[in-house]
Amino acid sequence: MKVLKIDAKKCFYSKDGTNYMPITDISKDDIYSILGIIYNSSDYSMDEVNEQTEILNDVEKIIYTNIYEQLQTFIQNKETLKNEIDSELKDVLNKYSFNDDNDSDVNISTESIEFESTMEEKIPESV
């Protein structure tokens, strides 16, 4: 699924891979949705932007470039972030679990955790 796209010298984003909106319309919630896609999947792509990329509207180019760079940083740090979240979750569960000798082992899985609820504190305001 392509989350950022440059087409006909204009910039777009998508939260579902089929409906593309102008990058100038992107909201904080849209960015969280895209981060969730990247966090929970490896099936995403983005059109690369660089100095040679021709985009007609300078505002679109600035917004797209900033979001693209922030998402690239997020992608590079994704595994570290997942490990930190898993570690913190296990610490919290260990701290607040009440086990007695009759309880069986609890299998902890962090895969079902909603992205938005765990990531909101980890994402800097500049994104």
N, C-alpha and C positions, 0 to 999 in steps of 0.2 A: 504494500500500500504506500503510495506516495503522499507524504504529509506536507511537503513544500515543493512547489512547482513553479518553473518559469516557462511561460508560453506566450509567444507573440510579443516578446519584450515586456511582459507584464508578470507580476508576482502574485501567487496564490497559495492558500493553505487548505488542507482538508483534514477532517476528523474521521472520515470513513472511506477515503480513497475514491469516491465517485463524485461527491459534491464539493466543488472548489469555490472558495470565497476569496475576494481580493484581500491581500495581505494587510491593507490599510484598515480593514474591518476586524482584525483579530483582537480578541479580548483576553483577559487574564484566564478566564475559564477555558477558552479555546486552547491556550498554551498548556494549561494543566491537562487537558484531554490529549494533546499531542505527546506530552511527557509521559502520560499513562500508556499510550500506545508503544512508545519506545521502551519504557520500563518493562512492560509485560510481554513484549513480542520481539522477534527478530525479523519480522516480515514488514519492513518499512523502508522507505528510501526518501531522499531529498535531492533536488537538483542542486548541484554545486554552484556557488557564486564566487567570483573572483574579480579582479580589476578588469579583465577582458570581457566579462559578461555584460551584454548590452541590455539595459533596462531603461525604458523611456522616462519614467517618472523617478526623479531623485529621491523623493520621500519613500516610495516603494522600495527602492534599492537600499536605502539606509535601514528601514525596518526589516526587510528580508535578510540583509547581511547580519544584522545584530542577532536576530532570532536564530539564523543558521549557525552562527558561531557559538551561541549559548547552547544550542542543541548538540553541536559537535562536542563541546566540553562535557555535557551531560552524558553523552554516549561513551566517551572515553572513561568516565568515572562510574559508569553504571554498575559494574561488578563490585567495585569497592563499596558503593552505596548500598547495594543489596546485602553484602556481607555485614555492614554496620547495622542495618535494620534488623537482620536476622539475629545478630549478637545481642542487640538491645532488647529485642522481643524475648529471647531466651532468658536473659537476665531478669526481665520483669516477671515472666512466667515462673521462673525459679523462686524469685523473691516473694511472690504473692500466692504461690500454690500451697495448699494444705494437704500434705501426703501423710497417711498413716500406714502402718505395716500391711493393712488389708487392701490398699489401693494397688491397682495394676499400673504398669508404666504408661505414661501418656505420650502419644506420638504427636509431636509438634510440627505443623506445616505452615510455613509463612506464605505459601503460594496463593492462599485465598484472601490475603489482606488487600483491602482496597487501596489503590495507589494514592488517591487524593488525601485520605486520612493520615497516611504515614509520611507523605512527602511534603506537606504544606510547610512544615518547620524547616525542611532541608533546602528549600528553593529560595535563593536570594531574591529580594525585591526587584533587582535590576533586570530580571528575566522578563 
